[in-house]
Amino acid sequence: FKTVLVNKGEKEKVSKDMAVVTAEGVVGRVIEVSGDAAKVLLITDPNSALDVLIQRSRSQGIMEGRVDEVCVLKYVQKSDDVQVGDKLITSGLGGIFPKGLMAGMVAKVDRKRPGIFQYIEVTPAVDFSRLEEVLILGVGP
């Protein structure tokens, strides 16, 4: 698992499946909570899936993590307009992430592979090697 531990937990009303973000974009979601800490599953983890929209064309897909620091955008049909540099934003579906948060940018598009879907690589919006502070959405004062 690609996870980070944050120093806020049940005492600060953090609960499972809360969205975790930075000013740059989506970091992940809370998967475990204890009294004063929470474990966050990063969007770069292969077990992570995020429903997203391509901001320019409004095509929808599922952004999944991979073993390396790249993500893939799945279930986008070959007929959909996707270009390198397109920005991905959260769709709001799934109930965890609100609509419109920056998720990543299209880095590679391959329509020549067999099947009905394109192969799309995505660079996450957040630079995880420089991650210092995060915001957990849904936590009140």
Solvent accessible surface area in square Angstrom, and as a share of the most:
residue,aa,sasa,rsa
1,F,181,0.75
2,K,47,0.20
3,T,46,0.27
4,V,44,0.25
5,L,129,0.64
6,V,21,0.12
7,N,121,0.62
8,K,94,0.40
9,G,0,0.00
10,E,102,0.46
11,K,151,0.64
12,E,62,0.28
13,K,141,0.60
14,V,5,0.03
15,S,55,0.36
16,K,130,0.55
17,D,60,0.31
18,M,32,0.14
19,A,2,0.01
20,V,0,0.00
21,V,10,0.05
22,T,24,0.14
23,A,109,0.84
24,E,103,0.46
25,G,6,0.06
26,V,0,0.00
27,V,0,0.00
28,G,1,0.01
29,R,65,0.24
30,V,0,0.00
31,I,32,0.16
32,E,99,0.45
33,V,39,0.22
34,S,56,0.36
35,G,30,0.29
36,D,85,0.44
37,A,22,0.17
38,A,1,0.01
39,K,66,0.28
40,V,0,0.00
41,L,6,0.03
42,L,15,0.07
43,I,5,0.02
44,T,1,0.01
45,D,1,0.00
46,P,68,0.43
47,N,95,0.49
48,S,11,0.07
49,A,66,0.51
50,L,5,0.03
51,D,32,0.16
52,V,0,0.00
53,L,20,0.10
54,I,1,0.00
55,Q,80,0.35
56,R,117,0.43
57,S,37,0.24
58,R,119,0.43
59,S,15,0.10
60,Q,77,0.34
61,G,5,0.04
62,I,45,0.23
63,M,3,0.02
64,E,37,0.17
65,G,7,0.07
66,R,66,0.24
67,V,130,0.75
68,D,66,0.34
69,E,104,0.47
70,V,42,0.24
71,C,0,0.00
72,V,13,0.08
73,L,3,0.01
74,K,78,0.33
75,Y,122,0.46
76,V,1,0.00
77,Q,93,0.42
78,K,60,0.26
79,S,101,0.65
80,D,45,0.23
81,D,65,0.34
82,V,2,0.01
83,Q,95,0.42
84,V,99,0.57
85,G,36,0.35
86,D,11,0.06
87,K,89,0.38
88,L,0,0.00
89,I,11,0.06
90,T,1,0.00
91,S,13,0.08
92,G,30,0.29
93,L,111,0.55
94,G,75,0.73
95,G,74,0.71
96,I,50,0.26
97,F,20,0.08
98,P,67,0.42
99,K,128,0.54
100,G,42,0.41
101,L,45,0.22
102,M,57,0.25
103,A,0,0.00
104,G,1,0.01
105,M,84,0.38
106,V,3,0.02
107,A,48,0.37
108,K,90,0.38
109,V,34,0.20
110,D,33,0.17
111,R,102,0.37
112,K,189,0.80
113,R,107,0.39
114,P,133,0.84
115,G,55,0.53
116,I,115,0.59
117,F,76,0.32
118,Q,7,0.03
119,Y,41,0.16
120,I,0,0.00
121,E,32,0.14
122,V,0,0.00
123,T,72,0.42
124,P,15,0.10
125,A,32,0.25
126,V,8,0.04
127,D,74,0.38
128,F,35,0.14
129,S,102,0.66
130,R,188,0.69
131,L,44,0.22
132,E,161,0.72
133,E,147,0.66
134,V,44,0.26
135,L,107,0.53
136,I,19,0.09
137,L,48,0.24
138,G,69,0.66
139,V,50,0.29
140,G,41,0.39
141,P,180,1.13
